[in-house]
Amino acid sequence: MVKTSGIQAVGVTKVFGAGADAVRALDDVSVEIRENEFFTLLGPSGCGKTTLLRLIAGFDHPTKGQILLAGRDIGHLPPFRRPVNTVFQSYALFPHLTVGENIGFGLEMQGKPRSEVEETVDRMLKLVRMEELKKRRTSEISGGQQQRVALARALAPHPQVLLLDEPLSALDFKLRKDMQLELKRLQNETGITFIFVTHDQEEALTMSDRLAVMRDGKILQVGAPREIYDRPAERFVADFIGDTNFLKADIVSLEGERAKLKLAAGTEATASLPDGAARSGTVTVVVRPERARFVNGEAPAGESVLEGKVDTVVYFGTDTHYHLTLVSGETFIARIQNDQRGAVAPTRGDTVRIAFPERAVQVLKD
């Protein structure tokens, strides 16, 4: 089923300050976020992702452009008039109130009947799996439980859009992993549009239906996690999303939109050329570390082979990262699964040959 438009930013620019002190936090940003979608704004600190979230919430207003909800301009509406709720990094719970009272607070402020408030609170507690803690004060529960209370409170009025500004950043690693799955479950069950802000690439890939990668107030690429990871539009996206090997290559010949390449490290490969990429001369190609494997002798047809010296070996439990220096002087990371069943693994100083399929090679546009 095709999802309809939920939130749209149309040519949005946001400037803070004036004159020489002016800071352009967003620069002509346009993006469409679909109804009932888990959408993530991803990028480094200062890229503009939280600013865009605040414009959607109504806490700030665009210098130029529009914020639309289901096609209607909501830029003139104050936050409390928008069908939008926000969960912040600090959960902003009332420590003197119980879990149930925190969840029902917003509904009571709206003047909802007591019976409706109680029914909604019980439903939200069941949704976040905290029925047994209804009478507990929020100052007496764990950080992960507080995060669930904040989510339940924000979901209680059933907003059209829920904004989440790095709400998992204060949690420990394991709890953060659990809550990533919990958030995705909640979005699926409620059908509410979630817009999530994070600088954590793995977090974005884990939860999102689609994500936007931002830098310097601009959106560089929007797509599904697999599309962003496997087909980054430019170097920053490729470098920001996971580990990436960048290699130099010369275009030897063209066949339509595919190019025969000669890598500086010596091997040949064939790859598609994206829109905007050079059609001659030297280009940059990327190969993800997990696509490489060790080989002895010649690799099968359709694979490229590089030779290098092992500089560093880093063990990660499920896999090992081998940092190599290739014969071209370029660096290369090979991520090898730890299932070699007794095979002798390379060690620092060894000379090795690695192979990867031609489909793992992507040319970047300049």
C-alpha positions in Angstrom: 0.0 0.0 0.0 1.3 3.4 -1.0 1.6 5.8 2.0 0.2 9.3 1.6 2.0 12.5 2.5 2.2 13.3 6.2 4.7 16.1 6.9 6.3 18.1 4.2 9.1 20.7 4.4 9.0 22.9 1.3 12.0 25.1 0.6 12.6 25.6 4.3 15.4 27.9 5.4 16.1 28.8 9.0 18.6 31.6 9.9 19.5 32.5 13.5 20.8 35.9 14.3 21.5 38.7 11.8 24.2 40.4 9.9 27.8 39.0 10.4 26.5 36.8 13.3 23.8 35.1 11.2 23.9 31.3 11.2 22.1 29.4 8.4 20.9 26.3 10.3 18.7 25.0 7.4 19.4 25.9 3.8 16.4 25.4 1.3 15.4 22.0 2.7 12.6 20.1 1.0 11.5 16.6 2.2 8.3 14.6 2.2 7.6 12.3 5.2 4.9 9.8 4.5 1.9 9.1 6.8 2.4 6.2 9.2 6.2 6.1 8.5 9.2 5.7 10.7 11.4 8.5 9.3 14.8 9.4 10.7 16.9 12.6 10.4 20.5 11.5 10.6 23.6 13.5 10.6 26.5 14.9 12.8 26.0 17.6 15.4 25.1 20.9 14.0 23.8 19.6 10.7 20.3 21.0 11.2 18.3 17.9 12.1 17.0 19.1 15.5 16.2 22.5 14.0 14.0 20.9 11.4 12.3 18.9 14.2 11.7 22.1 16.2 10.1 23.7 13.1 7.7 20.8 12.7 6.9 21.0 16.4 6.3 24.7 16.2 8.9 25.7 18.8 10.7 27.7 16.0 9.4 29.2 12.7 11.0 29.1 9.3 12.8 32.1 8.0 11.6 31.0 4.6 9.5 28.1 3.3 6.6 26.1 4.5 5.8 23.2 6.9 2.8 21.2 5.7 0.8 18.5 7.5 -1.4 16.5 5.1 -1.0 19.3 2.6 -2.1 22.1 5.0 0.3 24.8 6.0 0.7 24.6 9.8 3.4 27.2 10.1 1.1 29.8 11.7 -0.1 27.4 14.4 1.5 27.4 17.9 2.8 24.0 19.2 -0.3 23.3 21.3 -2.5 23.7 18.2 -0.6 21.1 16.2 -1.5 17.4 16.3 2.2 16.7 17.1 3.9 15.6 20.3 7.6 15.5 21.1 9.8 13.2 23.2 13.1 15.0 24.2 16.5 13.7 25.3 15.5 14.6 28.9 12.2 12.9 29.5 10.8 15.9 31.5 8.7 13.7 33.8 7.1 14.9 37.0 9.0 13.1 39.7 6.3 13.7 42.4 3.6 12.0 40.2 3.1 8.4 39.6 3.6 6.7 36.2 -0.1 6.7 35.6 -0.5 10.4 36.6 2.4 11.4 34.3 0.8 9.6 31.3 -2.6 11.1 32.0 -1.4 14.6 32.7 -1.7 16.0 29.1 -5.2 14.5 28.7 -6.3 16.1 32.0 -5.0 19.5 30.8 -7.2 19.0 27.7 -10.2 18.6 30.0 -10.9 15.0 29.0 -13.4 13.1 31.3 -11.8 11.2 34.1 -13.1 7.9 32.8 -11.6 8.5 29.4 -8.2 9.5 31.0 -8.1 6.3 33.0 -9.0 4.2 30.0 -6.3 5.8 27.9 -3.7 5.5 30.6 -4.4 1.8 31.0 -4.2 1.3 27.3 -0.9 3.1 27.1 0.5 1.2 30.0 -0.4 -2.0 28.2 1.2 -0.7 25.0 4.5 0.0 26.7 4.2 -3.1 28.9 4.3 -1.4 32.2 0.9 -2.2 33.7 2.4 -3.2 37.1 4.1 0.1 37.6 1.0 2.4 37.3 1.2 3.5 40.9 5.0 3.8 41.2 6.5 7.3 41.2 8.7 8.1 38.2 11.6 8.9 40.5 11.5 5.3 41.7 11.9 3.6 38.3 14.8 3.0 35.9 16.0 5.1 33.0 14.6 2.7 30.5 11.2 2.6 32.3 11.2 6.4 32.4 11.8 6.5 28.7 8.7 4.3 28.2 6.6 6.5 30.4 7.7 9.6 28.3 6.7 7.7 25.2 3.3 6.6 26.6 2.6 10.2 27.7 3.4 11.5 24.2 1.3 8.8 22.6 -1.7 9.1 24.9 -3.5 12.0 22.9 -2.9 9.9 19.7 -1.1 12.6 17.8 -0.7 12.4 14.0 3.0 12.8 14.3 5.4 11.9 17.1 8.8 13.7 17.2 11.7 12.0 19.0 14.8 14.1 19.6 17.6 11.5 20.4 15.5 9.9 23.3 17.8 6.9 23.6 21.1 8.8 24.0 21.2 8.5 27.8 20.6 4.7 27.9 23.3 2.0 28.2 24.2 -0.1 25.2 22.0 -3.1 25.8 18.9 -1.1 26.9 19.4 1.1 23.9 19.3 -1.9 21.6 16.1 -3.2 23.3 14.4 0.2 23.0 15.2 0.5 19.3 13.1 -2.6 18.7 10.5 -1.3 21.2 10.1 2.0 19.3 9.7 0.2 16.0 7.0 -2.0 17.6 5.2 1.0 19.0 5.2 2.7 15.6 3.9 -0.4 13.9 1.1 -0.9 16.5 -0.1 2.7 16.7 0.2 3.7 13.0 1.5 7.1 14.0 4.1 8.9 11.9 7.4 8.8 13.9 10.2 11.4 13.1 13.3 10.4 14.9 16.5 12.5 15.2 19.9 10.8 15.8 23.6 10.9 15.0 23.9 7.1 15.5 24.0 5.4 12.1 23.3 1.9 13.4 20.2 3.3 15.2 18.9 4.9 12.0 19.5 1.8 9.9 17.8 -0.5 12.6 14.5 1.4 13.0 13.8 3.5 9.9 11.5 2.9 7.0 13.4 5.7 5.3 16.0 8.2 6.5 17.5 11.5 5.4 21.2 12.1 5.8 22.0 15.8 6.6 25.0 17.9 6.6 25.5 21.7 6.9 21.8 22.5 6.9 21.1 20.4 3.8 19.6 17.0 3.0 22.1 15.0 1.0 20.1 11.8 0.4 16.8 10.3 1.3 16.0 6.6 1.0 15.5 3.3 2.6 18.3 2.0 4.9 19.5 -0.6 2.4 19.5 2.0 -0.4 21.5 4.5 1.7 24.0 1.9 2.8 24.5 0.1 -0.5 24.1 3.1 -2.9 25.3 6.3 -1.1 24.8 9.3 -3.3 28.1 11.0 -2.5 31.3 10.6 -0.4 30.0 12.1 2.8 27.0 9.7 2.9 29.2 6.7 2.1 31.7 7.7 4.8 29.1 8.6 7.5 27.1 5.4 7.1 29.3 2.6 8.4 32.9 1.7 7.5 33.8 2.3 3.9 36.9 1.8 1.7 37.6 4.6 -0.8 39.8 3.6 -3.7 41.0 5.4 -6.8 40.3 4.0 -10.2 40.7 5.1 -13.9 37.9 4.7 -16.3 39.3 2.5 -19.1 36.2 2.2 -21.3 32.4 2.8 -21.3 29.5 0.5 -22.2 26.3 2.6 -21.8 26.1 3.5 -18.1 28.7 0.9 -17.0 32.4 1.5 -16.9 35.4 -0.8 -17.0 37.7 0.4 -14.3 41.4 -0.1 -13.5 42.0 0.4 -9.8 45.1 2.0 -8.6 45.8 -1.1 -6.5 46.1 -3.1 -9.8 42.8 -5.0 -10.2 40.1 -4.4 -12.7 36.3 -4.1 -12.1 33.1 -3.1 -13.9 30.6 -0.8 -12.2 27.6 1.4 -13.0 28.0 5.1 -13.2 25.6 7.2 -11.2 24.1 10.4 -12.4 26.7 13.2 -12.1 29.7 10.9 -12.0 32.6 11.5 -14.4 32.7 9.6 -17.7 36.5 9.7 -18.0 39.6 10.1 -16.1 40.1 9.2 -12.4 37.1 8.5 -10.1 36.6 7.3 -6.5 35.0 4.0 -5.9 33.8 2.5 -2.6 33.8 -1.1 -1.3 32.2 -2.0 2.0 34.5 -4.0 4.3 32.1 -7.0 4.7 32.2 -7.6 1.0 35.9 -8.7 1.1 37.3 -12.1 1.8 40.7 -13.7 1.9 41.7 -15.8 -1.1 44.7 -18.0 -2.1 45.7 -17.8 -5.7 43.2 -16.6 -8.4 39.7 -15.5 -7.5 36.6 -16.8 -9.3 35.4 -15.0 -12.4 33.5 -11.8 -11.7 35.6 -11.0 -8.6 38.4 -8.4 -8.2 41.6 -9.2 -6.2 43.8 -6.9 -4.2 47.1 -7.5 -2.4 48.2 -5.9 0.8 50.0 -6.1 4.2 48.1 -6.5 7.4 48.7 -3.5 9.7 46.2 -4.1 12.5 43.9 -6.9 13.6 40.8 -5.9 15.7 38.6 -8.6 17.2 34.9 -7.8 17.6 33.5 -11.2 18.7 31.2 -11.9 15.7 33.9 -10.7 13.2 37.4 -9.4 12.9 38.5 -6.2 11.2 41.8 -6.4 9.3 43.4 -3.1 8.4 45.6 -3.4 5.4 47.9 -1.3 3.4 47.6 -2.1 -0.3 50.4 -2.2 -2.8 49.1 1.1 -4.1 49.6 2.7 -0.6 45.9 2.9 -0.1 44.3 1.6 3.1 41.6 -1.1 3.1 39.5 -2.6 5.9 38.3 -6.2 5.5 35.6 -7.4 7.9 35.8 -11.2 8.1 33.2 -13.3 10.0 34.7 -15.4 12.8 33.6 -18.7 11.4 36.8 -20.0 9.8 36.5 -23.4 11.6 40.1 -23.7 12.4 41.6 -21.9 9.4 44.7 -19.9 10.2 43.8 -16.3 10.4 46.3 -13.6 9.1 48.3 -11.7 11.7 50.0 -8.3 11.7 52.7 -8.2 9.1 51.3 -10.9 6.8 50.8 -10.3 3.1 47.4 -11.3 2.0 45.1 -11.3 -1.0 41.5 -10.2 -0.7 38.7 -10.6 -3.2 35.3 -9.0 -3.6 32.6 -9.3 -6.3 32.4 -6.6 -8.9 28.8 -5.8 -7.8 30.4 -4.6 -4.5 32.1 -1.7 -6.3 30.3 1.6 -6.6 31.5 4.7 -8.4 30.9 8.0 -6.5 29.9 11.2 -8.2 32.3 14.1 -7.5 
